[in-house]
Amino acid sequence: MTIQNSTAEMDRVAHLHPYTNARKQEAEGPRVMVRGDGIHVYDAQGNEYIEGLAGLWSVAVGFGEKRLQKAASDQMGKLPYYHVFAQKTHDPAARLADKLVEITPDHLTKVFFTNSGSEANDTVVKLVWFMNNALGRPGKKKFIARTNAYHGITVASGSLTGLPWNHNSFDLPAIPVRHLTCPHAYFHANEGETEEQFTERLADELEAVIEEEGPETIAAFIGEPLIGAGGVLVPPKGYWQKVQEICRRHEILIVADEVITGFGRTGNMFACETFGIHPDVLVTSKQITSSYQPLAAIMFADEMYQVIADHTDKLGTLGHGFTGSAHPVATAVALENLAIIEEQMLVQNAGKMGAVLQKELARFLDHPMVGEVRGCGLIAAVQLVADKSGRKPFNPEGKVGGYFFECAHDHGLIVRNIKDAIAICPPLIINEAQVKELVTRFEKALDQTWEFAISAGLTAGA
């Protein structure tokens, strides 16, 4: 079913969107994007933009990549669709599964395909529940997640997500999940607390929640290596080491959600390498096809697979899967996309250009409205605040960030405001000159937004 809205209703919904407080677009309607080329996209009026968020954190190889077009066309001509049910498969799916096993951590040897990250995390919940039922642990079903985390918007994955706008009026969370303190020191560390002390407090909180709930009831801890859509939040030093030690001790699985960070974003093939995470389950999507086709993949260890396979044999079937799982066109595109990432050394480029991006953005730390610049590799955020010395956010949150979002378009740059954090995540193909041009356009929008904040009386000194 498609919901059709009147123009007035569309304007109202745009105004209420959690990320954007649209200024001109309320009157003008949505921008119609018609073409993409490399790191740029173009609208129906011919305006050029640097796509500073790679679409939705996802276009690794850039827009208009002809090799991906050909991969899709060729596969369409051979086998445009087939399923992977009833002991059947097809060549692109089988080859992609082999490729993923080759490039992921050694112990992750099994692959399950879905169409999106949300479906993938729903599948993780179901498979973990299925496994624990098979092991005679029907009470071990709870998940631990974090505030500000994003794991999807379907019922189970939306429950794991820790963002209020994805819960409000949706009756979520709808599965047993506990959300811990967001591991972001800038806003969540106590006054005078060091990074190490903050990490220790988060570890103590995890231990306390496990004790309160009972380790026999907790199935898994799920986390993004760095939180993406919740604000590009880099964890404090030692955080993931503490989390893993505690979870291993209590026989709680570690699920790494690499939907945003997988396939090179942080300067390693997977952010688990960047942050020293050894997951039991790894979830990927987005950059697996550069989002030219919908696809997600879950990788997990053979130990988990054997329990699921044995219980499936006992029941006669595994009652889970999707019509489009391992779609031949999507998996063919993914294979070519990964080949481009490897041949053009885009993981290495993300590390080099990420260092340039982080350095260029760091000079804004002297700006009166910038409280923090954070990130890793080619993913970053600039935090806009009302009061730098007191780390005080704007009131209301999101108004200044929404203005920046619109203003950036006027200067030919597409970013994303997450309340008042400005997120940047360009395609992995970006070069140094393009990084500097992105930052130049960012600076113009920043200065204009500062003038708006002063005139609107939103700054601490106003």
BELKANOR-V522439 format. One record per pair of residues at least 6 apart in sequence whose C-alpha atoms are under 8 Angstrom apart, sorted by the first residue. I is the first residue (numbers start at 1). J is the second residue. D is the distance in Angstrom with one decimal. If there is no record, write none. Layout:
i->I j->J d->D
i->I j->J d->D
This chain:
i->7 j->29 d->7.8
i->11 j->25 d->8.0
i->11 j->26 d->5.0
i->11 j->27 d->7.4
i->11 j->29 d->7.3
i->12 j->26 d->7.8
i->14 j->20 d->7.4
i->14 j->21 d->7.3
i->14 j->22 d->6.6
i->14 j->26 d->6.8
i->15 j->21 d->5.3
i->15 j->22 d->5.9
i->15 j->26 d->7.1
i->18 j->165 d->6.8
i->18 j->418 d->7.8
i->18 j->419 d->7.4
i->19 j->398 d->7.2
i->19 j->402 d->7.0
i->19 j->416 d->7.4
i->19 j->417 d->5.7
i->19 j->418 d->5.2
i->19 j->419 d->5.9
i->20 j->398 d->7.2
i->20 j->401 d->7.5
i->20 j->402 d->4.7
i->20 j->405 d->7.1
i->20 j->417 d->6.7
i->20 j->418 d->8.0
i->20 j->419 d->7.7
i->21 j->398 d->7.0
i->21 j->399 d->6.1
i->21 j->401 d->8.0
i->21 j->402 d->4.6
i->21 j->403 d->6.9
i->22 j->402 d->6.3
i->22 j->403 d->7.1
i->22 j->406 d->6.6
i->23 j->402 d->7.8
i->23 j->403 d->6.8
i->23 j->406 d->6.7
i->24 j->406 d->7.5
i->25 j->31 d->7.9
i->31 j->43 d->6.6
i->31 j->44 d->7.6
i->32 j->43 d->5.4
i->32 j->44 d->5.6
i->33 j->41 d->7.1
i->33 j->42 d->5.8
i->33 j->43 d->4.1
i->33 j->44 d->6.0
i->34 j->41 d->7.7
i->34 j->42 d->6.0
i->34 j->43 d->5.3
i->34 j->44 d->5.8
i->35 j->41 d->5.7
i->35 j->42 d->5.2
i->35 j->43 d->7.0
i->36 j->42 d->6.1
i->36 j->63 d->4.9
i->36 j->64 d->5.7
i->37 j->62 d->6.9
i->37 j->63 d->4.7
i->37 j->64 d->5.0
i->37 j->65 d->7.8
i->38 j->61 d->7.6
i->38 j->62 d->4.4
i->38 j->63 d->4.7
i->38 j->64 d->6.5
i->38 j->65 d->7.5
i->38 j->429 d->7.6
i->39 j->50 d->5.8
i->39 j->51 d->5.7
i->39 j->52 d->7.8
i->39 j->54 d->7.6
i->39 j->62 d->5.4
i->39 j->63 d->6.5
i->39 j->426 d->7.2
i->39 j->427 d->6.1
i->39 j->429 d->7.5
i->39 j->430 d->6.7
i->40 j->48 d->6.6
i->40 j->49 d->5.4
i->40 j->50 d->4.6
i->40 j->51 d->5.5
i->40 j->63 d->7.2
i->41 j->48 d->5.9
i->41 j->49 d->5.4
i->41 j->50 d->6.6
i->41 j->51 d->6.3
i->41 j->63 d->7.6
i->42 j->48 d->4.7
i->42 j->49 d->6.3
i->47 j->412 d->7.6
i->48 j->412 d->6.1
i->49 j->409 d->7.2
i->49 j->412 d->4.3
i->49 j->413 d->5.0
i->49 j->414 d->6.4
i->50 j->412 d->6.2
i->50 j->413 d->4.9
i->50 j->414 d->6.1
i->50 j->438 d->6.8
i->51 j->413 d->6.4
i->51 j->414 d->5.1
i->51 j->415 d->7.1
i->51 j->426 d->6.4
i->51 j->427 d->7.8
i->52 j->413 d->6.4
i->52 j->414 d->5.2
i->52 j->415 d->5.1
i->52 j->424 d->5.5
i->52 j->425 d->5.6
i->52 j->426 d->4.4
i->52 j->427 d->7.5
i->52 j->438 d->7.4
i->53 j->414 d->6.7
i->53 j->415 d->5.4
i->53 j->416 d->6.9
i->53 j->423 d->7.3
i->53 j->424 d->5.4
i->53 j->425 d->4.3
i->53 j->426 d->5.0
i->53 j->427 d->7.5
i->54 j->60 d->7.0
i->54 j->62 d->7.6
i->54 j->425 d->6.0
i->54 j->426 d->4.8
i->54 j->427 d->5.0
i->57 j->260 d->6.0
i->57 j->286 d->7.2
i->57 j->287 d->7.9
i->57 j->425 d->5.9
i->57 j->426 d->7.6
i->58 j->260 d->6.9
i->58 j->286 d->4.7
i->58 j->287 d->4.8
i->58 j->290 d->5.3
i->58 j->291 d->5.9
i->58 j->427 d->7.5
i->59 j->286 d->7.4
i->59 j->287 d->6.0
i->59 j->289 d->7.9
i->59 j->290 d->4.1
i->59 j->291 d->6.0
i->59 j->292 d->7.8
i->59 j->427 d->5.5
i->59 j->428 d->7.8
i->60 j->287 d->5.6
i->60 j->290 d->5.1
i->60 j->341 d->7.8
i->60 j->427 d->4.7
i->60 j->428 d->4.8
i->60 j->429 d->6.8
i->61 j->290 d->6.4
i->61 j->337 d->7.3
i->61 j->340 d->7.3
i->61 j->341 d->7.0
i->61 j->427 d->6.3
i->61 j->428 d->6.2
i->61 j->429 d->5.8
i->62 j->290 d->7.7
i->62 j->427 d->5.5
i->62 j->428 d->7.4
i->62 j->429 d->6.4
i->67 j->336 d->7.1
i->68 j->292 d->7.7
i->68 j->333 d->5.7
i->68 j->336 d->6.3
i->68 j->337 d->6.6
i->71 j->329 d->7.8
i->71 j->332 d->6.2
i->71 j->333 d->5.5
i->71 j->336 d->6.7
i->72 j->329 d->5.5
i->72 j->330 d->7.5
i->72 j->332 d->6.7
i->72 j->333 d->5.8
i->75 j->328 d->7.0
i->75 j->329 d->5.6
i->75 j->332 d->6.8
i->76 j->329 d->6.5
i->79 j->328 d->7.0
i->79 j->329 d->8.0
i->80 j->328 d->6.6
i->80 j->329 d->6.3
i->81 j->327 d->6.3
i->81 j->328 d->5.9
i->81 j->329 d->7.2
i->82 j->89 d->7.8
i->82 j->90 d->7.5
i->82 j->327 d->6.6
i->82 j->328 d->6.6
i->83 j->89 d->6.8
i->83 j->323 d->6.4
i->83 j->324 d->6.8
i->83 j->325 d->6.9
i->83 j->326 d->7.2
i->83 j->327 d->6.8
i->84 j->90 d->7.5
i->84 j->325 d->7.0
i->84 j->326 d->6.9
i->85 j->321 d->8.0
i->90 j->328 d->7.1
i->91 j->328 d->7.9
i->92 j->328 d->5.8
i->92 j->329 d->8.0
i->92 j->331 d->5.4
i->92 j->332 d->5.2
i->92 j->335 d->7.5
i->93 j->326 d->5.7
i->93 j->327 d->7.4
i->93 j->328 d->6.4
i->93 j->331 d->5.6
i->93 j->332 d->7.5
i->95 j->335 d->7.8
i->96 j->331 d->6.4
i->96 j->332 d->7.8
i->96 j->334 d->7.3
i->96 j->335 d->5.9
i->97 j->110 d->7.7
i->97 j->111 d->6.0
i->99 j->335 d->7.9
i->100 j->111 d->7.8
i->101 j->108 d->6.5
i->101 j->109 d->5.3
i->101 j->110 d->7.1
i->101 j->111 d->7.7
i->101 j->299 d->7.8
i->103 j->269 d->7.8
i->104 j->270 d->7.7
i->105 j->278 d->7.8
i->107 j->300 d->7.7
i->107 j->301 d->5.6
i->107 j->302 d->7.5
i->108 j->280 d->7.5
i->108 j->281 d->7.5
i->108 j->282 d->8.0
i->108 j->299 d->5.7
i->108 j->300 d->4.7
i->108 j->301 d->4.4
i->108 j->302 d->7.1
i->109 j->299 d->6.8
i->109 j->300 d->6.3
i->109 j->301 d->5.6
i->109 j->302 d->6.1
i->110 j->299 d->5.5
i->110 j->300 d->5.4
i->110 j->301 d->6.2
i->110 j->302 d->6.4
i->110 j->305 d->7.0
i->111 j->297 d->6.5
i->111 j->298 d->5.5
i->111 j->299 d->4.6
i->111 j->300 d->6.7
i->112 j->297 d->5.7
i->112 j->298 d->5.1
i->112 j->299 d->6.7
i->113 j->120 d->7.6
i->113 j->295 d->7.2
i->113 j->296 d->5.7
i->113 j->297 d->4.5
i->113 j->298 d->6.4
i->113 j->325 d->5.4
i->113 j->326 d->5.2
i->114 j->120 d->5.8
i->114 j->295 d->6.0
i->114 j->296 d->5.0
i->114 j->297 d->6.1
i->114 j->321 d->7.7
i->114 j->322 d->6.8
i->114 j->324 d->7.3
i->114 j->325 d->4.7
i->114 j->326 d->6.6
i->115 j->294 d->5.3
i->115 j->295 d->4.2
i->115 j->296 d->5.3
i->115 j->322 d->8.0
i->115 j->324 d->6.6
i->115 j->325 d->6.1
i->115 j->326 d->7.8
i->116 j->285 d->6.4
i->116 j->286 d->8.0
i->116 j->294 d->6.2
i->116 j->295 d->5.5
i->116 j->296 d->5.0
i->117 j->151 d->7.3
i->117 j->152 d->6.4
i->117 j->259 d->6.2
i->117 j->283 d->7.4
i->117 j->284 d->6.8
i->117 j->285 d->5.6
i->117 j->286 d->7.8
i->117 j->296 d->5.8
i->118 j->151 d->6.5
i->118 j->152 d->4.2
i->118 j->153 d->6.0
i->118 j->154 d->5.9
i->118 j->157 d->5.7
i->118 j->158 d->7.7
i->119 j->152 d->7.9
i->119 j->154 d->7.2
i->119 j->157 d->7.6
i->120 j->283 d->6.8
i->120 j->296 d->6.4
i->120 j->297 d->6.8
i->120 j->298 d->6.5
i->121 j->151 d->6.8
i->121 j->152 d->7.2
i->121 j->156 d->7.5
i->121 j->157 d->5.4
i->121 j->283 d->7.2
i->122 j->154 d->7.3
i->122 j->155 d->7.7
i->122 j->156 d->5.3
i->122 j->157 d->5.2
i->124 j->298 d->7.7
i->125 j->156 d->7.2
i->127 j->308 d->7.5
i->128 j->141 d->7.7
i->128 j->219 d->7.1
i->129 j->138 d->7.8
i->129 j->140 d->7.7
i->129 j->141 d->5.9
i->129 j->219 d->7.8
i->130 j->308 d->7.0
i->131 j->304 d->7.2
i->131 j->307 d->6.1
i->131 j->308 d->5.6
i->131 j->311 d->7.9
i->132 j->138 d->6.1
i->132 j->140 d->6.5
i->132 j->141 d->7.6
i->132 j->219 d->7.9
i->134 j->307 d->6.9
i->134 j->308 d->7.3
i->134 j->311 d->5.8
i->135 j->307 d->7.6
i->139 j->216 d->6.9
i->139 j->217 d->5.2
i->140 j->215 d->8.0
i->140 j->216 d->5.6
i->140 j->217 d->3.9
i->140 j->218 d->5.1
i->140 j->219 d->5.1
i->141 j->176 d->7.2
i->141 j->217 d->5.9
i->141 j->218 d->5.7
i->141 j->219 d->5.0
i->142 j->175 d->7.8
i->142 j->176 d->5.0
i->142 j->177 d->5.5
i->142 j->178 d->7.8
i->142 j->217 d->5.9
i->142 j->218 d->4.5
i->142 j->219 d->5.4
i->142 j->220 d->7.0
i->143 j->160 d->7.6
i->143 j->176 d->6.4
i->143 j->177 d->4.6
i->143 j->178 d->6.5
i->143 j->218 d->6.0
i->143 j->219 d->5.8
i->143 j->220 d->5.1
i->143 j->221 d->5.8
i->143 j->222 d->7.2
i->144 j->160 d->7.9
i->144 j->177 d->5.5
i->144 j->178 d->5.0
i->144 j->179 d->6.0
i->144 j->180 d->7.4
i->144 j->218 d->7.5
i->144 j->220 d->6.3
i->144 j->221 d->4.6
i->144 j->222 d->6.3
i->145 j->160 d->6.1
i->145 j->161 d->7.5
i->145 j->162 d->7.3
i->145 j->177 d->6.9
i->145 j->178 d->6.1
i->145 j->179 d->4.8
i->145 j->180 d->6.3
i->145 j->221 d->6.1
i->145 j->222 d->5.4
i->145 j->223 d->6.3
i->146 j->161 d->7.8
i->146 j->162 d->6.0
i->146 j->178 d->7.7
i->146 j->179 d->4.5
i->146 j->180 d->4.5
i->146 j->181 d->6.0
i->146 j->182 d->5.6
i->146 j->183 d->7.9
i->146 j->223 d->7.2
i->147 j->161 d->7.6
i->147 j->162 d->4.3
i->147 j->163 d->6.6
i->147 j->179 d->5.5
i->147 j->180 d->5.8
i->147 j->181 d->5.7
i->147 j->182 d->4.9
i->148 j->161 d->7.3
i->148 j->162 d->4.7
i->148 j->163 d->5.1
i->148 j->182 d->6.1
i->148 j->227 d->7.5
i->148 j->230 d->4.8
i->148 j->231 d->7.7
i->149 j->160 d->7.9
i->149 j->161 d->5.3
i->149 j->162 d->4.8
i->149 j->163 d->6.6
i->149 j->182 d->7.8
i->149 j->223 d->7.2
i->149 j->224 d->7.2
i->149 j->227 d->5.8
i->149 j->228 d->7.6
i->149 j->229 d->7.4
i->149 j->230 d->5.6
i->150 j->158 d->7.9
i->150 j->160 d->7.5
i->150 j->161 d->4.5
i->150 j->162 d->6.2
i->150 j->163 d->7.0
i->150 j->224 d->7.9
i->150 j->227 d->7.3
i->150 j->228 d->7.2
i->150 j->229 d->6.1
i->150 j->230 d->6.2
i->151 j->157 d->5.5
i->151 j->158 d->6.5
i->151 j->160 d->6.1
i->151 j->161 d->4.9
i->151 j->257 d->7.2
i->152 j->158 d->5.1
i->152 j->160 d->7.8
i->152 j->161 d->6.4
i->153 j->159 d->7.8
i->153 j->161 d->7.5
i->153 j->166 d->6.8
i->155 j->172 d->7.3
i->155 j->173 d->7.8
i->155 j->174 d->6.7
i->156 j->173 d->7.7
i->156 j->174 d->6.8
i->156 j->175 d->6.3
i->158 j->166 d->6.7
i->158 j->167 d->7.2
i->158 j->172 d->7.1
i->158 j->173 d->7.1
i->159 j->167 d->7.3
i->159 j->172 d->5.5
i->159 j->173 d->4.0
i->159 j->174 d->5.9
i->159 j->175 d->6.4
i->159 j->177 d->7.2
i->160 j->173 d->7.2
i->160 j->177 d->6.6
i->160 j->179 d->8.0
i->160 j->222 d->8.0
i->162 j->179 d->6.7
i->163 j->230 d->7.3
i->166 j->172 d->7.9
i->167 j->173 d->6.7
i->180 j->205 d->7.5
i->180 j->206 d->7.3
i->181 j->188 d->7.7
i->181 j->202 d->7.0
i->182 j->188 d->7.0
i->183 j->199 d->7.9
i->183 j->202 d->7.4
i->183 j->233 d->7.5
i->183 j->234 d->7.7
i->183 j->235 d->5.4
i->183 j->236 d->6.8
i->184 j->233 d->5.9
i->184 j->234 d->6.6
i->184 j->235 d->6.0
i->184 j->236 d->6.9
i->185 j->195 d->6.9
i->185 j->198 d->7.0
i->185 j->235 d->7.8
i->185 j->236 d->6.8
i->186 j->372 d->7.6
i->186 j->391 d->7.7
i->187 j->391 d->7.3
i->189 j->195 d->7.8
i->189 j->198 d->5.8
i->190 j->198 d->7.6
i->195 j->236 d->6.1
i->195 j->237 d->6.8
i->196 j->236 d->7.6
i->196 j->237 d->6.8
i->196 j->238 d->7.5
i->198 j->236 d->7.6
i->199 j->236 d->6.3
i->199 j->237 d->7.1
i->199 j->238 d->6.7
i->199 j->239 d->5.5
i->199 j->242 d->8.0
i->202 j->239 d->7.9
i->203 j->239 d->7.6
i->203 j->242 d->6.2
i->203 j->243 d->6.5
i->203 j->246 d->7.9
i->206 j->243 d->7.7
i->206 j->246 d->7.9
i->207 j->246 d->7.0
i->210 j->218 d->7.4
i->215 j->250 d->5.9
i->215 j->251 d->7.7
i->215 j->252 d->7.6
i->218 j->252 d->6.5
i->219 j->252 d->5.5
i->219 j->253 d->6.3
i->220 j->252 d->4.9
i->220 j->253 d->4.3
i->220 j->254 d->5.9
i->220 j->255 d->6.8
i->221 j->247 d->7.5
i->221 j->252 d->6.7
i->221 j->253 d->6.1
i->221 j->254 d->5.2
i->221 j->255 d->6.1
i->222 j->254 d->6.1
i->222 j->255 d->4.6
i->222 j->256 d->6.0
i->222 j->257 d->6.9
i->223 j->255 d->6.4
i->223 j->256 d->5.5
i->223 j->257 d->5.7
i->224 j->256 d->5.7
i->224 j->257 d->4.6
i->224 j->258 d->6.1
i->225 j->234 d->8.0
i->225 j->235 d->7.8
i->225 j->256 d->6.6
i->225 j->257 d->7.1
i->225 j->258 d->7.1
i->225 j->261 d->7.7
i->225 j->271 d->6.1
i->225 j->272 d->6.4
i->225 j->275 d->6.8
i->225 j->277 d->7.8
i->226 j->232 d->6.7
i->226 j->233 d->5.7
i->226 j->234 d->5.0
i->226 j->235 d->6.2
i->226 j->261 d->7.9
i->226 j->271 d->8.0
i->227 j->233 d->4.9
i->227 j->234 d->6.7
i->228 j->260 d->6.7
i->229 j->418 d->7.4
i->230 j->418 d->7.0
i->231 j->381 d->7.0
i->231 j->418 d->5.9
i->231 j->421 d->6.2
i->231 j->422 d->7.9
i->231 j->423 d->6.9
i->232 j->374 d->7.3
i->232 j->375 d->6.4
i->232 j->379 d->7.3
i->232 j->380 d->6.2
i->232 j->381 d->5.9
i->232 j->423 d->6.8
i->233 j->374 d->7.3
i->233 j->375 d->7.2
i->234 j->374 d->7.0
i->234 j->375 d->6.3
i->234 j->376 d->7.6
i->240 j->275 d->7.0
i->240 j->276 d->7.2
i->240 j->277 d->6.6
i->241 j->276 d->7.3
i->241 j->277 d->7.5
i->244 j->254 d->7.2
i->244 j->277 d->7.7
i->247 j->253 d->6.8
i->247 j->254 d->7.3
i->253 j->279 d->7.7
i->253 j->280 d->6.0
i->253 j->281 d->7.8
i->254 j->278 d->7.8
i->254 j->279 d->5.0
i->254 j->280 d->5.3
i->254 j->281 d->6.6
i->255 j->279 d->5.7
i->255 j->280 d->6.0
i->255 j->281 d->4.7
i->255 j->282 d->6.0
i->255 j->283 d->7.6
i->256 j->272 d->7.5
i->256 j->277 d->7.9
i->256 j->279 d->5.9
i->256 j->280 d->7.9
i->256 j->281 d->6.2
i->256 j->282 d->4.9
i->256 j->283 d->6.3
i->257 j->282 d->6.1
i->257 j->283 d->4.9
i->257 j->284 d->6.8
i->258 j->270 d->7.3
i->258 j->271 d->7.1
i->258 j->282 d->6.8
i->258 j->283 d->5.5
i->258 j->284 d->5.1
i->258 j->285 d->7.6
i->259 j->283 d->6.1
i->259 j->284 d->4.3
i->259 j->285 d->4.7
i->259 j->286 d->6.0
i->259 j->287 d->7.8
i->260 j->284 d->7.5
i->260 j->285 d->7.3
i->260 j->286 d->6.5
i->260 j->287 d->7.4
i->261 j->270 d->6.6
i->261 j->271 d->5.9
i->262 j->269 d->6.4
i->262 j->270 d->4.8
i->262 j->271 d->6.4
i->262 j->284 d->6.1
i->262 j->285 d->7.6
i->262 j->287 d->6.8
i->262 j->288 d->7.7
i->263 j->269 d->4.6
i->263 j->270 d->5.7
i->263 j->287 d->6.2
i->263 j->288 d->6.8
i->263 j->341 d->8.0
i->263 j->347 d->7.2
i->264 j->270 d->6.1
i->264 j->271 d->7.7
i->264 j->346 d->7.0
i->264 j->347 d->4.4
i->264 j->348 d->7.8
i->264 j->350 d->6.6
i->264 j->428 d->7.8
i->265 j->271 d->7.5
i->265 j->347 d->7.1
i->265 j->350 d->6.3
i->265 j->377 d->6.2
i->265 j->378 d->5.7
i->265 j->379 d->6.8
i->265 j->428 d->7.2
i->266 j->274 d->7.0
i->266 j->347 d->8.0
i->266 j->350 d->6.7
i->266 j->351 d->6.6
i->266 j->354 d->7.8
i->266 j->376 d->5.4
i->266 j->377 d->4.1
i->266 j->378 d->6.1
i->266 j->379 d->7.0
i->267 j->274 d->7.7
i->267 j->347 d->5.3
i->267 j->348 d->5.9
i->267 j->349 d->7.4
i->267 j->350 d->5.0
i->267 j->351 d->4.0
i->267 j->352 d->7.7
i->267 j->354 d->7.5
i->267 j->376 d->7.9
i->267 j->377 d->5.3
i->267 j->378 d->7.5
i->268 j->274 d->6.3
i->268 j->347 d->5.9
i->268 j->348 d->7.4
i->268 j->351 d->7.4
i->269 j->347 d->6.1
i->272 j->278 d->6.8
i->272 j->279 d->7.8
i->280 j->300 d->5.9
i->280 j->301 d->6.3
i->281 j->298 d->7.0
i->281 j->299 d->5.7
i->281 j->300 d->4.6
i->281 j->301 d->7.1
i->282 j->298 d->5.8
i->282 j->299 d->5.1
i->282 j->300 d->6.4
i->283 j->296 d->7.5
i->283 j->297 d->6.1
i->283 j->298 d->4.6
i->283 j->299 d->6.5
i->284 j->296 d->5.6
i->284 j->297 d->5.3
i->284 j->298 d->6.4
i->285 j->295 d->6.0
i->285 j->296 d->4.1
i->285 j->297 d->6.3
i->286 j->294 d->7.8
i->286 j->295 d->7.3
i->286 j->296 d->7.3
i->288 j->295 d->7.3
i->288 j->296 d->7.3
i->288 j->334 d->5.6
i->288 j->337 d->7.0
i->288 j->338 d->7.0
i->289 j->295 d->7.0
i->289 j->330 d->7.2
i->289 j->331 d->8.0
i->289 j->333 d->6.0
i->289 j->334 d->4.4
i->289 j->335 d->7.9
i->289 j->337 d->5.7
i->289 j->338 d->7.6
i->290 j->334 d->7.9
i->290 j->337 d->6.9
i->292 j->333 d->7.5
i->293 j->329 d->7.7
i->293 j->330 d->5.2
i->293 j->333 d->7.2
i->294 j->330 d->6.5
i->295 j->325 d->7.9
i->295 j->326 d->7.4
i->295 j->327 d->8.0
i->295 j->330 d->6.3
i->295 j->331 d->7.5
i->312 j->318 d->5.3
i->341 j->347 d->6.9
i->346 j->428 d->5.8
i->346 j->429 d->6.4
i->347 j->428 d->7.5
i->349 j->428 d->6.9
i->349 j->429 d->7.3
i->350 j->377 d->5.8
i->350 j->378 d->5.5
i->350 j->428 d->5.6
i->350 j->429 d->7.9
i->351 j->377 d->5.2
i->351 j->378 d->7.1
i->352 j->377 d->7.8
i->353 j->377 d->7.4
i->353 j->378 d->6.8
i->353 j->430 d->7.3
i->353 j->431 d->6.7
i->353 j->432 d->6.3
i->353 j->435 d->7.3
i->354 j->376 d->7.0
i->354 j->377 d->4.0
i->354 j->378 d->4.3
i->354 j->379 d->7.4
i->355 j->377 d->6.4
i->355 j->378 d->8.0
i->356 j->432 d->7.1
i->356 j->435 d->7.4
i->357 j->378 d->7.1
i->357 j->435 d->6.2
i->357 j->436 d->7.7
i->357 j->439 d->7.9
i->358 j->373 d->7.9
i->358 j->374 d->7.6
i->358 j->375 d->7.1
i->358 j->376 d->7.7
i->358 j->377 d->7.7
i->358 j->380 d->7.2
i->360 j->436 d->7.3
i->360 j->439 d->6.9
i->361 j->373 d->6.8
i->361 j->382 d->7.7
i->361 j->439 d->7.0
i->362 j->373 d->6.0
i->364 j->370 d->6.6
i->364 j->373 d->7.8
i->365 j->371 d->6.7
i->365 j->372 d->6.6
i->365 j->373 d->6.8
i->368 j->388 d->7.1
i->369 j->384 d->5.5
i->369 j->385 d->5.5
i->369 j->386 d->6.4
i->369 j->387 d->7.3
i->369 j->388 d->6.9
i->369 j->450 d->6.8
i->370 j->382 d->6.8
i->370 j->383 d->5.7
i->370 j->384 d->4.7
i->370 j->385 d->6.0
i->370 j->388 d->7.0
i->371 j->382 d->7.7
i->371 j->383 d->5.5
i->371 j->384 d->5.9
i->371 j->385 d->5.7
i->371 j->387 d->7.9
i->371 j->388 d->5.3
i->371 j->391 d->6.7
i->372 j->382 d->6.0
i->372 j->383 d->5.1
i->372 j->384 d->7.6
i->373 j->380 d->7.4
i->373 j->381 d->5.9
i->373 j->382 d->4.6
i->373 j->383 d->6.3
i->374 j->380 d->5.6
i->374 j->381 d->5.4
i->374 j->382 d->6.6
i->375 j->381 d->6.2
i->378 j->424 d->7.8
i->378 j->425 d->5.8
i->378 j->426 d->6.7
i->378 j->428 d->7.2
i->379 j->423 d->7.6
i->379 j->424 d->5.8
i->379 j->425 d->4.5
i->379 j->426 d->7.5
i->380 j->423 d->5.8
i->380 j->424 d->5.2
i->380 j->425 d->6.5
i->381 j->421 d->6.1
i->381 j->422 d->5.2
i->381 j->423 d->4.3
i->381 j->424 d->5.9
i->382 j->421 d->5.6
i->382 j->422 d->5.1
i->382 j->423 d->6.7
i->383 j->420 d->6.2
i->383 j->421 d->4.4
i->383 j->422 d->6.3
i->384 j->393 d->7.5
i->384 j->394 d->8.0
i->384 j->400 d->7.9
i->384 j->401 d->7.3
i->384 j->420 d->5.4
i->384 j->421 d->5.9
i->384 j->422 d->7.6
i->385 j->391 d->6.7
i->385 j->392 d->6.0
i->385 j->393 d->4.7
i->385 j->394 d->5.7
i->385 j->420 d->7.3
i->386 j->392 d->5.7
i->386 j->393 d->5.3
i->386 j->394 d->4.9
i->386 j->458 d->6.7
i->386 j->459 d->4.7
i->386 j->460 d->5.3
i->387 j->393 d->7.0
i->387 j->459 d->6.8
i->387 j->460 d->5.2
i->393 j->420 d->7.9
i->394 j->400 d->7.4
i->394 j->420 d->7.7
i->394 j->458 d->6.6
i->394 j->459 d->7.4
i->395 j->458 d->7.1
i->397 j->419 d->5.7
i->397 j->420 d->6.4
i->398 j->417 d->7.7
i->398 j->418 d->7.3
i->398 j->419 d->3.9
i->398 j->420 d->5.0
i->399 j->419 d->7.5
i->399 j->420 d->7.5
i->400 j->420 d->6.3
i->400 j->449 d->7.0
i->400 j->453 d->6.6
i->401 j->417 d->5.4
i->401 j->418 d->7.3
i->401 j->419 d->5.8
i->401 j->420 d->4.2
i->401 j->421 d->6.6
i->401 j->422 d->6.8
i->402 j->417 d->6.3
i->402 j->419 d->7.3
i->402 j->420 d->7.4
i->403 j->449 d->6.6
i->404 j->417 d->7.6
i->404 j->445 d->6.2
i->404 j->446 d->6.8
i->404 j->449 d->5.7
i->405 j->414 d->7.4
i->405 j->415 d->6.5
i->405 j->416 d->6.3
i->405 j->417 d->6.0
i->405 j->422 d->7.8
i->407 j->445 d->5.6
i->407 j->448 d->7.5
i->407 j->449 d->7.3
i->408 j->414 d->6.3
i->408 j->415 d->7.4
i->408 j->441 d->7.2
i->408 j->442 d->6.6
i->408 j->444 d->7.9
i->408 j->445 d->5.1
i->411 j->441 d->5.8
i->411 j->442 d->7.9
i->411 j->444 d->7.2
i->411 j->445 d->6.8
i->412 j->441 d->6.9
i->413 j->438 d->7.0
i->413 j->441 d->6.5
i->413 j->442 d->7.2
i->415 j->422 d->6.8
i->415 j->423 d->6.0
i->415 j->424 d->5.8
i->415 j->425 d->7.9
i->416 j->422 d->5.8
i->416 j->423 d->5.2
i->416 j->424 d->7.0
i->417 j->423 d->6.1
i->453 j->459 d->6.1
i->454 j->462 d->6.4
